[in-house]
Amino acid sequence: MKYLDDDAIARLRQIVEVPDLSGTRYRIVEKIGRGGMGAVYKAEDTVLNRMIALKVLDEENDEAHIMAALEHPGIVPVHDAGRLPDGRIFYAMKLIDGAPFNELRAPLADRLRVFQKICEAVAFAHSRGVFHGDLKPENIMVGAFGEALVLDWGVAALARRGSIAGTRGFVAPEQAAGVAMDARSDIFSLGAILREVLTGEPARPALTSICAKAMAAEPQDRYASVLEMTAEIARYLDGEPVQAHRETLLERVERLFARHYMWILLIAAYLVMRTLLLLFLHR
């Protein structure tokens, strides 16, 4: 008996996994990822002659309907949905030319502004009664022009059926314990994402305090809404004090200097020049 080597087995597995799209307008180009709810492929829309992302679900859920109902610049638009010959659900969506949020290489202020866009998309979903349930950097794509899109709403679909899921390190304690999630569960996950943004950065007590409040063990101790958390980030970026942090006198001086340093430097330069001029006139 002749045994197949590992490469041959891998090729056969890939062939088996490729979905049968016969009867659809799509043609698989390559597999680009896999989540907890299914596989995602880069595919060609043969009618419109464009590339799209096509997700094939492992089990039937309402993910496509949830995403289609959330029309927001920060949520990937769904173009089409259907059923494969083997019975599995698929849906076609915009193919994003970009990288996961955790691979974004940019100054901290720029990454915080992208984080604000993420929060805005999540806040919009919350306003429609939808909670994501699996927010993490890998589920956020940043496009070539700085657009941020929240992906993978499969956990939100499962939560509607009473199932609780999430990713370790980003999932809220009550969600991990099997308690029904709500807006503050997503706020915890956003705090964990912000914590990753700050990894490797010099200590910034105000931002650390925002993380701590968002990731409080008890839901009632977190921000009341995502918009409230976003407002804190806006205060930090604008050089204003954040409500979650009681700053020291030194921190206040440093913040005010950073906010008004141009005026401070101009005034200092004026005073130096005036002093030099007076000294020259009195020689």
Buried (B, 14 or more C-beta within 10 A) or exposed (E): EEEEEEEEEEEEEEEEEBBEBEEBBBEBBEBEBBBEBBBBBBBBBEEEEEBBBBBBBBEEBBBBBBBBBBEBEBBBBBBBBBEBEEEBBBBBBBBBEBEBBBEBEEEBEEBBBBBBBBBBBBBBBBBEEBBBBBBBBBBBBBEEEEBBBBBBBBBBBBBBEEEBBBBEEBBBBBBBEEEEBBBBBBBBBBBBBBBBBBEEEEEBBBBBBBBBBBBBEEBEEBBEBBBBBBBBBBBBEEEEBBBBBEBEEEBEEEBEEEEEEEEEEEEEEEEEEEEEEEEEEEE
